[in-house]
Amino acid sequence: MRRSLIGLLVILYATTAVASDHADQGRVLENMPAVEPHRARIETVNRNLSERLDELLPRLMRETGIDLWLVINREYAEDPVYLTLVPEPVFAARRTTMLVFHDRGEEGVQRLTVNRYPIRDYYEPAWEGGDLDDQWKRLGELIGELDPKKIGVNVSRDWPLADGLTASLRDRLMDVLTPELQGRVVSAQDLVIRWMETRSPGELQLYPHVVALARRTIAEAFSNDVITPGATTTDDVAWYIRQRFEELRLDPWFQPYVNVQREGKIYERDAPFFGESGIVIERGDVLHTDVGICYLRLCTDTQEMGYVLRLGESGVPTGLQSALRVG
């Protein structure tokens, strides 16, 4: 193991110390967890999708009182929830894509599509084809046949993730509904948020692996391999993390962020992450990073801290360890 100048302050109550020239790196994840090629990920992702559609969605529709849920979007302007409802390797809507979820009670939730392009094995086609006007006409007919009590659509003033139905698509929907059915249209925001925030048992089994990928990358970034005190900037470290994700074929959820807190500096309480970025890292700095990746449709938001040992120090100062324990 390489000797290091960086001590990692591990979130929670564990604090690991690192000597300057004669101590080991702090908390270390020995090996980078495996990352599957894109094609090999399909089986895992689609198995989890089936579990969510078969077991989670019916429960959430009943708990939120929606017996017909519509997800309507267009190519290049996808609803945020759409890609969580379709199998890999789908990565976009095709033309105008309409998903229809109908809760039939004891018979379960029927999953239908009113689309030119089928989504085999997951959705039953409810339209034989035609032009765009025919597609909308068929959607209106289908909703009339199903005669739902509440028609949930993705509009919300408060939740961006639940506001994926564009104004023009909503107008077209209302045009094909009878006045009576128009009166049954409600926001599906509670259903959308519950769907987006709830993880299935299969997904929960995967999450430790996904988080380990993020933490192992941070461990690399907060090491002598990347940081030279007095030369390396916080932006250098952030871009190392970003580039490492690219090498691992991991999608960043957001641009990695690295900042420092420096002894003697006064930081405003409302300053981002209570520190500063875009500067050279020096000995005695407390490092902070905020990192997010997406893998197997699971996203992480990982924050960790580190300490750059001063010459002669053999561990993280007691005061910092105490502060970390307090939280």
Secondary structure, DSSP 8 states (H G I E B T S, - for coil): --B-SEEEE-SSS------SSSSB-SS---S------HHHHHHHHHHHHHHIIIIIHHHHHHHHT-SEEEEEEETTB--TTGGGTS-TT--S--SEEEEEEEE-GGG-EEEEE--SS--TTT-EE------HHHHHHHHHHHHHHH--S-EEE---SS-GGG--S-HHHHHHHHHTS-HHHHTTEEE-HHHHHHHHH---HHHHHHHHHHHHHHHHHHHHHTSTTT--TTT-BHHHHHHHHHHHHHHTT-EEEEEEEEEEE-TT----TTSGGGSB-SSB--TT-EEEEEEEEEETTEE--EEEEEEE--TT--S--HHHHHHHHH-
